[in-house]
Amino acid sequence: MTEKERLIKSIKLFENNKIRSVWDEENEKLWLSIVDVVGALTEQPDIKGARNYWKVLKKRLIDEGSELVTNCNQLKLEASDGKKYLTDVADPEGILRIIQSIPSKKAEPFKRWLAQVGSERLDQMADPEKSIKQALLDYRRLGYSENWINQRLKSIEIRKDLTDTWDKHGVSGQEYASLTDIIYKAWAGKTAKEYKTHKGLRKENLRDNMTNGELLMSMLAEYSTTSITNSKNPKTYLENANCAIEGGNIAKLAREQLEEKTGKRIVSSLNANEIRMKNLPESKIEKEELVGEDASLEEVKTYKNNIAVLRRMRGFSQVYVAKKLGVARQTYINIEKGLKELTISQVEILKETLQVSFEDLLGVDTEKGNFDYKKFL
């Protein structure tokens, strides 16, 4: 989960306020109720007060020449009376822009985050190497293997070469996405959207959820398309599309031959969480890294929470995490076993250390109501 996704999640669970949201399957976009966000930040006594505040703010934004209001949408959301009414909604980017416009103490953490992100982005634009270093750190923090990270960074370079080549040959706007779909369809038999559905993804980046084999085939397809495009020098979208088909077919042939030799499919339903789990060592695990003296990896996976597995995914020892929590190693072992309850402050420390959500940390689903997340807010 990216920092932005964590922020949006915290917006949806803003203190004890319910922020209504709806997922747009066709456009792969999350819409959030503007009135609910405004009401939460300005502490309006009721929905009427929140609507009035949004009405005034909307006029001010229009007067300032902001395009935010134009980019807002209206969808039917369920109200407190159980009926559905047309409600102003915005995507996460729009919600963050609205938060910037509201003078509220509650909005300050979001504003500081936006300022930090903006500053970091300016630094990266001035020195592109910083972007690469940041990507490397982010992928490591998320628990990807070094081999996967190297391939992913290389795939970014190959993708950039392809888009630069398309730009030189008249490709623009939505044609980039369309040509990408053609390449995916050629080598994997699925468009990008179909591929994401196959992996159970929504807004997540598809390539960040690919296995090593999938990344290799994707790189081969795009490298081939770049080479063919430069060779044939297409002038129209149709000519570029034919190059994309040819490039994708080269990777398709390689995929089919490899699958025939190994008996294993390349196109996988695995997503990032499952890919990172596969990086866990399956044998010769040092006892110090385990939950108990004689614990096996399978035993670790069956514990009452996910802490042990997540810790290993991050490459941390029990001693390291115990020190973070300020407890003895044996106490921490009991926490991993589910024999000792966590305090509120310990949950926050573990969330920060392991870079995970409440659900991922404790292996529960807050939406089903079997974990009282509100007491941790």
SULHUZI-V331155 format. One record per pair of residues at least 4 apart in sequence whose ideal C-beta (glycine too) atoms are under 8 Angstrom apart, sorted by the first residue. I is the first residue (numbers start at 1). J is the second residue. If there is no record, write none. Layout:
I,J ; I,J
This chain:
1,5 ; 1,6 ; 1,9 ; 1,355 ; 1,356 ; 1,357 ; 1,360 ; 2,6 ; 2,138 ; 3,7 ; 3,113 ; 3,117 ; 4,8 ; 4,92 ; 4,117 ; 5,9 ; 5,203 ; 6,10 ; 6,357 ; 7,11 ; 7,96 ; 7,110 ; 7,113 ; 8,12 ; 8,30 ; 8,32 ; 8,92 ; 8,95 ; 9,13 ; 9,357 ; 10,14 ; 11,19 ; 11,32 ; 11,37 ; 11,92 ; 11,95 ; 11,99 ; 11,110 ; 12,19 ; 12,21 ; 12,32 ; 13,19 ; 13,373 ; 13,377 ; 14,19 ; 14,37 ; 14,40 ; 14,41 ; 14,106 ; 15,40 ; 15,106 ; 15,377 ; 16,374 ; 16,377 ; 17,36 ; 17,39 ; 17,40 ; 18,36 ; 19,32 ; 19,33 ; 19,36 ; 19,37 ; 19,40 ; 20,32 ; 20,33 ; 20,36 ; 20,77 ; 20,78 ; 20,87 ; 21,30 ; 21,31 ; 21,32 ; 21,33 ; 22,30 ; 22,31 ; 22,75 ; 22,77 ; 22,89 ; 23,29 ; 23,30 ; 23,31 ; 23,202 ; 24,28 ; 24,29 ; 24,30 ; 24,31 ; 28,193 ; 28,196 ; 28,202 ; 28,203 ; 29,91 ; 29,203 ; 30,91 ; 30,92 ; 30,203 ; 31,73 ; 31,75 ; 31,89 ; 31,90 ; 31,91 ; 32,36 ; 32,37 ; 32,89 ; 32,90 ; 32,91 ; 32,92 ; 32,95 ; 33,37 ; 33,77 ; 33,87 ; 33,88 ; 33,89 ; 34,38 ; 34,54 ; 34,72 ; 34,87 ; 34,88 ; 34,89 ; 34,90 ; 34,94 ; 34,95 ; 34,98 ; 35,39 ; 35,47 ; 35,50 ; 35,51 ; 35,54 ; 35,87 ; 35,88 ; 36,40 ; 36,50 ; 37,41 ; 37,95 ; 37,98 ; 37,99 ; 38,42 ; 38,44 ; 38,50 ; 38,53 ; 38,54 ; 38,57 ; 38,98 ; 38,102 ; 39,43 ; 39,44 ; 39,47 ; 39,49 ; 39,50 ; 39,53 ; 40,106 ; 41,99 ; 41,102 ; 41,104 ; 41,106 ; 41,107 ; 42,49 ; 42,50 ; 42,53 ; 42,102 ; 42,104 ; 43,104 ; 43,106 ; 44,48 ; 44,49 ; 44,50 ; 44,53 ; 45,49 ; 46,50 ; 47,51 ; 47,79 ; 47,80 ; 48,52 ; 49,53 ; 50,54 ; 51,55 ; 52,56 ; 53,57 ; 54,58 ; 54,88 ; 55,59 ; 56,60 ; 57,61 ; 57,98 ; 57,101 ; 57,102 ; 58,62 ; 58,69 ; 58,88 ; 59,63 ; 60,64 ; 60,101 ; 61,66 ; 61,68 ; 61,69 ; 61,101 ; 62,66 ; 62,69 ; 66,97 ; 67,71 ; 68,72 ; 68,90 ; 68,94 ; 68,97 ; 68,98 ; 71,90 ; 71,91 ; 71,94 ; 72,88 ; 72,89 ; 72,90 ; 72,94 ; 73,88 ; 73,89 ; 73,90 ; 74,86 ; 74,87 ; 74,88 ; 74,89 ; 75,86 ; 75,87 ; 75,89 ; 76,84 ; 76,85 ; 76,86 ; 76,87 ; 77,84 ; 77,85 ; 77,87 ; 77,89 ; 78,82 ; 78,83 ; 78,84 ; 79,83 ; 79,84 ; 79,85 ; 90,94 ; 90,95 ; 90,97 ; 90,98 ; 91,95 ; 92,96 ; 93,97 ; 94,98 ; 95,99 ; 96,100 ; 96,110 ; 96,114 ; 97,101 ; 98,102 ; 99,107 ; 99,110 ; 99,111 ; 99,114 ; 100,107 ; 100,110 ; 100,111 ; 100,114 ; 102,107 ; 103,107 ; 104,108 ; 107,111 ; 108,112 ; 109,113 ; 110,114 ; 111,115 ; 112,116 ; 113,117 ; 114,118 ; 115,119 ; 116,120 ; 117,121 ; 118,122 ; 119,123 ; 120,124 ; 120,134 ; 121,125 ; 122,126 ; 123,127 ; 123,130 ; 124,128 ; 124,130 ; 124,131 ; 124,134 ; 128,132 ; 129,133 ; 130,134 ; 131,135 ; 132,136 ; 132,153 ; 133,137 ; 134,138 ; 135,139 ; 135,153 ; 135,156 ; 136,140 ; 136,149 ; 136,153 ; 137,141 ; 138,142 ; 139,144 ; 139,148 ; 139,149 ; 139,152 ; 140,144 ; 140,146 ; 140,149 ; 141,314 ; 141,355 ; 142,272 ; 142,276 ; 142,355 ; 143,276 ; 143,279 ; 143,313 ; 143,314 ; 143,315 ; 144,148 ; 144,149 ; 144,152 ; 144,272 ; 144,275 ; 144,276 ; 144,279 ; 145,149 ; 145,279 ; 146,150 ; 147,151 ; 147,212 ; 148,152 ; 148,212 ; 148,215 ; 148,275 ; 148,279 ; 149,153 ; 150,154 ; 151,155 ; 151,212 ; 151,215 ; 151,216 ; 151,219 ; 152,156 ; 152,207 ; 152,208 ; 152,215 ; 153,157 ; 154,158 ; 154,219 ; 155,159 ; 155,207 ; 155,215 ; 155,218 ; 155,219 ; 155,222 ; 156,160 ; 157,161 ; 158,162 ; 158,219 ; 158,222 ; 158,223 ; 158,226 ; 159,163 ; 159,222 ; 160,164 ; 161,165 ; 161,222 ; 161,223 ; 161,226 ; 162,166 ; 162,222 ; 162,223 ; 162,225 ; 162,226 ; 162,229 ; 163,167 ; 163,176 ; 164,168 ; 165,169 ; 165,226 ; 165,229 ; 165,230 ; 166,171 ; 166,175 ; 166,176 ; 166,179 ; 166,229 ; 166,240 ; 167,171 ; 167,172 ; 169,229 ; 169,233 ; 169,234 ; 169,235 ; 169,240 ; 170,234 ; 170,235 ; 170,236 ; 170,237 ; 170,240 ; 171,175 ; 171,176 ; 171,179 ; 171,237 ; 171,240 ; 172,176 ; 174,178 ; 175,179 ; 175,237 ; 175,240 ; 176,180 ; 177,181 ; 177,192 ; 178,182 ; 178,241 ; 179,183 ; 179,240 ; 179,241 ; 179,244 ; 180,184 ; 180,192 ; 181,185 ; 181,191 ; 181,192 ; 181,193 ; 182,186 ; 182,241 ; 182,244 ; 182,245 ; 182,248 ; 183,187 ; 183,221 ; 183,222 ; 183,225 ; 183,244 ; 183,247 ; 183,248 ; 184,188 ; 184,190 ; 184,191 ; 184,192 ; 184,195 ; 184,218 ; 184,221 ; 184,248 ; 185,189 ; 185,190 ; 185,191 ; 185,248 ; 186,221 ; 186,244 ; 186,245 ; 186,247 ; 186,248 ; 186,249 ; 186,251 ; 186,252 ; 187,217 ; 187,218 ; 187,220 ; 187,221 ; 187,248 ; 187,249 ; 187,250 ; 187,251 ; 187,252 ; 187,255 ; 188,195 ; 188,214 ; 188,217 ; 188,252 ; 188,255 ; 188,266 ; 188,267 ; 189,267 ; 190,194 ; 190,195 ; 190,198 ; 190,267 ; 191,195 ; 192,196 ; 192,206 ; 193,197 ; 194,198 ; 195,199 ; 195,206 ; 195,267 ; 196,201 ; 196,202 ; 196,204 ; 196,206 ; 196,209 ; 197,201 ; 198,267 ; 198,269 ; 199,206 ; 199,209 ; 199,268 ; 199,269 ; 199,270 ; 199,271 ; 200,269 ; 200,271 ; 201,206 ; 201,209 ; 201,271 ; 204,208 ; 204,209 ; 204,271 ; 204,272 ; 205,209 ; 206,210 ; 207,215 ; 207,218 ; 208,272 ; 209,270 ; 209,271 ; 209,272 ; 209,275 ; 210,214 ; 210,215 ; 210,218 ; 210,268 ; 210,275 ; 211,215 ; 211,266 ; 211,268 ; 211,270 ; 211,275 ; 212,216 ; 213,217 ; 213,258 ; 213,266 ; 213,268 ; 214,218 ; 214,266 ; 214,267 ; 214,268 ; 215,219 ; 216,220 ; 217,221 ; 217,251 ; 217,254 ; 217,255 ; 217,266 ; 218,222 ; 218,251 ; 219,223 ; 220,224 ; 220,250 ; 220,251 ; 220,254 ; 221,225 ; 221,247 ; 221,248 ; 221,250 ; 221,251 ; 221,252 ; 222,226 ; 222,247 ; 223,227 ; 223,247 ; 224,228 ; 224,246 ; 224,247 ; 224,248 ; 224,250 ; 224,251 ; 225,229 ; 225,243 ; 225,244 ; 225,246 ; 225,247 ; 225,248 ; 226,230 ; 226,247 ; 227,231 ; 227,247 ; 228,232 ; 228,243 ; 228,246 ; 228,247 ; 229,233 ; 229,234 ; 229,240 ; 229,243 ; 229,247 ; 232,239 ; 232,243 ; 234,239 ; 234,240 ; 234,242 ; 234,243 ; 235,239 ; 236,240 ; 237,241 ; 238,242 ; 239,243 ; 240,244 ; 241,245 ; 242,246 ; 243,247 ; 244,248 ; 245,249 ; 246,250 ; 247,251 ; 248,252 ; 249,253 ; 250,254 ; 251,255 ; 252,256 ; 253,257 ; 254,258 ; 255,259 ; 255,266 ; 255,267 ; 256,260 ; 257,261 ; 258,262 ; 258,266 ; 259,263 ; 259,264 ; 259,265 ; 259,266 ; 270,274 ; 270,275 ; 270,278 ; 271,275 ; 272,276 ; 273,277 ; 274,278 ; 275,279 ; 276,313 ; 277,309 ; 277,313 ; 279,313 ; 280,297 ; 280,309 ; 280,312 ; 280,313 ; 281,285 ; 281,297 ; 282,297 ; 285,289 ; 285,290 ; 285,296 ; 285,297 ; 286,290 ; 287,293 ; 287,294 ; 288,317 ; 288,318 ; 288,319 ; 289,312 ; 289,317 ; 289,318 ; 290,295 ; 290,296 ; 290,300 ; 290,318 ; 291,295 ; 291,299 ; 291,300 ; 291,303 ; 291,308 ; 291,318 ; 291,333 ; 291,336 ; 291,337 ; 292,299 ; 292,333 ; 292,337 ; 295,299 ; 295,300 ; 296,300 ; 297,301 ; 298,302 ; 299,303 ; 300,308 ; 300,309 ; 300,312 ; 300,336 ; 301,309 ; 303,307 ; 303,308 ; 303,336 ; 303,337 ; 303,338 ; 304,337 ; 304,338 ; 304,363 ; 305,336 ; 305,338 ; 305,361 ; 305,362 ; 305,363 ; 306,310 ; 306,356 ; 306,360 ; 306,361 ; 306,362 ; 306,363 ; 307,311 ; 307,335 ; 307,336 ; 307,350 ; 307,354 ; 307,361 ; 307,362 ; 308,312 ; 308,336 ; 309,313 ; 310,314 ; 310,354 ; 310,356 ; 310,360 ; 310,361 ; 311,316 ; 311,318 ; 311,321 ; 311,336 ; 311,354 ; 312,316 ; 314,353 ; 314,354 ; 314,355 ; 316,320 ; 316,321 ; 316,353 ; 316,354 ; 317,321 ; 318,322 ; 318,329 ; 318,332 ; 318,333 ; 318,336 ; 319,323 ; 319,329 ; 320,324 ; 321,325 ; 321,332 ; 321,350 ; 321,353 ; 322,327 ; 322,328 ; 322,329 ; 322,331 ; 322,332 ; 324,349 ; 324,350 ; 324,353 ; 325,332 ; 325,335 ; 325,346 ; 325,349 ; 325,350 ; 327,331 ; 327,332 ; 327,335 ; 328,332 ; 329,333 ; 330,334 ; 331,335 ; 331,340 ; 332,336 ; 333,337 ; 334,339 ; 334,340 ; 335,339 ; 335,340 ; 335,342 ; 335,346 ; 342,346 ; 342,347 ; 342,350 ; 343,347 ; 344,348 ; 344,375 ; 344,376 ; 345,349 ; 346,350 ; 347,351 ; 347,358 ; 347,361 ; 347,376 ; 348,352 ; 348,376 ; 349,353 ; 350,354 ; 350,356 ; 350,361 ; 351,355 ; 351,356 ; 351,357 ; 351,358 ; 351,361 ; 354,361 ; 356,360 ; 356,361 ; 357,361 ; 358,362 ; 358,364 ; 358,366 ; 358,371 ; 358,373 ; 358,376 ; 359,363 ; 359,364 ; 359,365 ; 359,366 ; 359,371 ; 362,371 ; 364,370 ; 364,371 ; 365,370 ; 365,371 ; 366,371 ; 366,373 ; 373,377
